[in-house]
Amino acid sequence: MSSISSPNVGPGDPEVANQIQVVSFMASAEMFLYGVYVVLFGFYVSILMSEKYCDQF
């Protein structure tokens, strides 16, 4: 991730701003994927529970 080699990089550098944007985008995409996994896991558990209850009745 440390691809910046010049030591005199200020906070207003466009390269640093692009890297910060990419990092924040990756974090938001990771949270989105985490939410999708949670929803899919909830569907899976509900299907398993409904199958168990259908077997009981």
N, C-alpha and C positions, 0 to 999 in steps of 0.2 A: 504494500500500500504506500510505502515511502518512496514515491517516484520523483519527488521534488529534490533536485540536487543543489540548486542555488541557495546559499545561506542567507542572502538578503531578500527574503520573501516577506512582504508586508501583508497585513490582513485584507488590504484592498486588491490583492492580486487576483486576476480572473481565474487563474488555474486553481488557486485555493478555494475560490468561491464555487467553481465547478465540482471540485472534490467534495466540498461540504454538501452541495446539492445531491451528489450521487450517494453519499453516505446516508443522508436523510431519506432519500428515495428507497434505498435498500432497507432501511429500518422500517419504513411504512409498508413496503412489500412484504417484509418478514412478518409484521403484525397481521397483515391481511391474510397471508398464508396460514398463520396460526389460528385465526378466526375460522377459516375454511376447514382446517383440520378439526377444530372443536365441533363445528356444526356436523361434519361427516361422522365424527365419533358419536355424537348425540343420536343421529339417525340410526347408526349401527346398533347402539345399545337399545334404543326403543324397538327396533325390529327384533332383536334377540329377546327382549322382555315380552313382546306381543306373541312371539312364537312359543315361549314358555307358557304363557297364560292360555294360549289356544290349546296347547297339549294337555293342560290341566282340565279344561272344561269338556 
